[in-house]
């Protein structure tokens, strides 16, 4: 793009600014001066310059959309797959996790179960995979199992159960953490079952539990209901066992020994 011998006119710059405001193009509005200067220096074609402007706007919109989806998911903390230490837990296969990170299972509405003791990385993976799904445009919701059950009980008492179940049924991926830490009474278990049934074979559920399926009768005290719930969250899905050795505890012991030494 050839330089304008008289420089960019004030009227043109003002018109561009106003047009970007009207068309809601904040990235082009903010980056236009620098991109225009770079285009002039590099003698970029008009088409090339327009492509740069539009791609900048698209990239920034995609970034802001991902940020909105991640915020809406309600994750308690930031966790990424890049930060996961596979060397600390040989039970977890990096290739399997990378395949899950494509979110094909979310697109198909399949479930995911992460089973293992505390400190083995299951919550990290749950949040990180949920974040990957949110970044790819899926609607994600994270919730602790006990919080979800309490919310369902309150909704039932207030005659809002159908509305609450429908709200949890709409998201593409429901991440339920810490399932199995507390015993649920029959009513709470039945309400949770309704949420899982609402999502069955339509939208994905990912759970993290410190109990193997055989120990779920301590959480869901009705054996038949327990079996039905296990069936709902495993059928056609992926089960990842993160093991029993806490790498958080191992890291703490290593740091303590290093400080003592």
C-alpha positions in Angstrom: 0.0 0.0 0.0 1.6 3.3 -1.1 2.1 6.1 1.3 -0.4 9.0 1.1 1.8 12.0 0.5 -0.4 14.2 2.6 -0.7 11.6 5.4 -3.9 10.1 6.8 -6.5 12.8 6.9 -8.1 13.7 10.2 -11.6 13.3 8.6 -10.8 9.8 7.4 -9.4 8.7 10.8 -12.5 10.2 12.5 -14.8 8.5 10.1 -13.1 5.1 10.7 -13.3 5.6 14.4 -17.0 6.4 14.3 -17.8 3.6 11.9 -16.0 1.1 14.1 -18.1 2.3 17.1 -21.3 1.9 15.1 -20.4 -1.5 13.8 -19.0 -2.6 17.1 -15.5 -3.4 15.9 -13.4 -2.4 18.9 -10.3 -4.3 17.9 -10.1 -2.7 14.4 -10.8 0.7 16.1 -7.9 0.1 18.5 -5.4 -1.4 16.1 -6.2 0.5 12.9 -3.5 3.2 13.3 -0.7 0.7 14.0 -1.8 -1.7 11.3 -2.2 1.2 8.8 1.3 2.4 9.5 2.7 -1.1 9.1 0.8 -1.6 5.9 2.3 1.6 4.5 5.8 0.7 5.5 5.5 -2.8 4.0 3.6 -1.5 0.9 0.8 -4.0 1.6 -2.0 -4.4 -0.9 -5.4 -3.1 -0.1 -6.7 -6.6 0.1 -3.9 -7.6 2.4 -4.5 -4.7 4.7 -8.2 -5.4 4.9 -7.5 -9.1 5.6 -5.2 -8.0 8.5 -7.8 -5.8 10.0 -10.6 -8.4 9.8 -8.4 -11.3 11.1 -7.4 -9.1 14.1 -11.1 -8.5 14.9 -12.0 -12.2 14.5 -9.1 -13.4 16.7 -9.9 -10.9 19.4 -13.6 -11.9 19.3 -12.7 -15.5 19.6 -10.5 -14.7 22.6 -13.2 -12.7 24.4 -15.8 -15.4 23.7 -13.5 -18.0 25.2 -13.0 -15.8 28.3 -16.8 -15.4 28.7 -17.4 -19.2 28.4 -14.6 -19.9 30.9 -16.0 -17.4 33.4 -19.6 -18.7 32.9 -18.3 -22.2 33.8 -17.6 -21.2 37.3 -14.3 -23.0 37.8 -12.9 -22.5 41.3 -9.4 -21.9 40.0 -7.4 -21.9 36.8 -6.0 -25.3 35.7 -4.5 -26.1 32.3 -3.3 -29.3 30.6 0.1 -27.6 29.9 0.6 -27.3 33.7 -0.2 -31.0 34.4 2.8 -33.1 35.5 2.5 -36.4 33.8 5.8 -37.6 35.1 4.4 -37.3 38.7 1.6 -39.8 37.9 2.4 -42.7 35.6 -1.3 -43.8 35.7 -2.3 -41.0 33.4 -1.5 -41.4 29.8 -0.7 -38.0 28.1 -1.9 -39.3 24.7 -5.3 -40.1 26.1 -5.7 -36.7 27.7 -4.6 -35.0 24.5 -7.2 -36.9 22.7 -9.8 -35.8 25.2 -8.6 -32.2 24.8 -10.0 -32.3 21.2 -13.5 -32.4 22.9 -14.8 -34.8 20.4 -16.4 -36.7 23.3 -18.2 -33.5 24.3 -19.5 -33.0 20.8 -20.9 -36.6 20.9 -22.4 -36.2 24.4 -20.3 -38.9 25.9 -19.5 -39.1 29.7 -16.1 -39.0 31.4 -15.2 -40.4 34.8 -12.0 -39.6 36.7 -11.5 -41.9 39.6 -8.7 -41.8 42.1 -7.6 -40.7 45.6 -7.0 -37.2 46.7 -4.0 -35.5 45.3 -3.8 -37.7 42.1 -4.8 -35.0 39.7 -8.4 -35.8 38.9 -9.8 -32.3 39.8 -6.9 -30.7 37.9 -7.8 -32.7 34.8 -11.6 -32.1 35.3 -11.1 -28.4 35.3 -8.5 -28.4 32.6 -10.6 -30.5 30.2 -13.6 -28.3 31.0 -11.6 -25.3 30.2 -10.6 -26.8 26.9 -14.2 -27.3 26.1 -15.1 -23.8 27.0 -12.3 -22.4 24.9 -13.8 -24.4 21.9 -17.1 -22.7 22.4 -19.0 -25.3 24.4 -21.2 -24.3 27.3 -19.7 -25.7 30.4 -20.7 -25.7 34.1 -18.6 -26.8 37.0 -20.1 -27.7 40.4 -19.3 -29.6 43.5 -21.5 -32.7 43.9 -22.7 -31.6 47.4 -23.5 -28.1 46.1 -25.5 -29.5 43.2 -27.5 -31.8 45.4 -28.2 -29.0 47.9 -29.3 -26.7 45.1 -31.6 -29.4 43.8 -33.2 -30.0 47.2 -33.8 -26.2 47.7 -35.3 -26.0 44.2 -37.6 -28.9 44.9 -38.8 -27.2 48.2 -39.4 -24.0 46.3 -41.3 -25.7 43.4 -38.4 -24.8 41.0 -37.0 -28.3 40.4 -38.0 -28.6 36.8 -36.5 -25.2 36.0 -33.2 -26.0 37.8 -32.9 -29.5 36.1 -33.5 -27.9 32.7 -30.8 -25.3 33.4 -28.3 -28.0 34.2 -29.5 -30.0 31.2 -28.8 -27.3 28.7 -25.1 -27.0 29.1 -22.9 -29.0 26.8 -20.6 -30.3 29.5 -21.5 -30.6 33.2 -18.4 -31.1 35.4 -19.3 -32.6 38.8 -16.4 -32.6 41.2 -15.8 -34.5 44.5 -18.5 -37.0 44.0 -18.2 -39.7 46.7 -16.8 -37.5 49.5 -20.1 -37.4 51.4 -23.1 -39.7 51.8 -26.3 -38.6 50.1 -29.7 -39.4 51.4 -32.2 -41.1 49.1 -33.9 -37.8 48.2 -30.6 -36.1 47.2 -29.5 -39.1 45.2 -32.8 -39.3 43.4 -32.6 -35.6 42.5 -29.0 -36.1 41.2 -30.3 -39.0 39.2 -32.9 -36.8 37.5 -30.2 -34.4 36.3 -28.1 -37.3 34.9 -31.2 -38.7 33.2 -32.0 -35.3 31.7 -28.5 -35.3 30.1 -28.3 -39.0 29.1 -27.0 -39.5 25.6 -27.6 -35.8 24.8 -25.0 -33.8 26.6 -21.8 -34.8 28.4 -21.2 -35.3 32.1 -17.6 -35.4 33.5 -17.2 -36.5 37.1 -14.3 -36.7 39.5 -14.6 -39.1 42.4 -12.3 -40.4 45.2 -14.2 -43.6 45.3 -14.1 -46.5 42.9 -17.5 -47.5 41.5 -17.6 -50.4 44.0 -17.5 -48.0 46.9 -20.3 -45.7 45.6 -22.8 -47.5 47.8 -21.4 -45.4 50.6 -22.5 -42.3 48.8 -25.7 -43.7 47.2 -27.0 -45.9 49.9 -29.8 -47.5 47.8 -28.0 -50.2 45.8 -30.4 -50.1 42.8 -30.2 -46.3 42.5 -26.5 -46.5 42.8 -26.3 -49.0 40.0 -28.6 -46.8 37.8 -26.4 -43.7 38.5 -23.2 -45.6 37.6 -24.9 -46.8 34.4 -25.8 -43.2 33.5 -22.3 -41.8 33.8 -20.3 -44.7 32.3 -22.4 -45.8 29.3 -20.4 -45.1 26.2 -17.9 -43.0 28.0 -14.2 -43.0 29.1 -13.0 -44.0 32.6 -9.6 -42.8 33.7 -8.1 -44.1 37.0 -5.7 -41.6 38.5 -4.4 -44.1 41.1 -3.9 -43.9 44.9 -0.5 -42.2 45.3 -0.9 -38.5 46.0 1.7 -36.5 44.1 0.8 -33.4 46.1 1.8 -35.3 49.3 5.0 -36.6 47.5 5.9 -33.0 46.5 5.3 -31.7 50.0 7.6 -34.5 51.5 10.2 -33.7 48.9 10.2 -30.0 49.7 10.4 -30.8 53.4 13.3 -33.1 53.0 15.1 -30.5 50.8 14.6 -27.8 53.4 15.9 -30.1 56.2 18.9 -31.0 54.1 
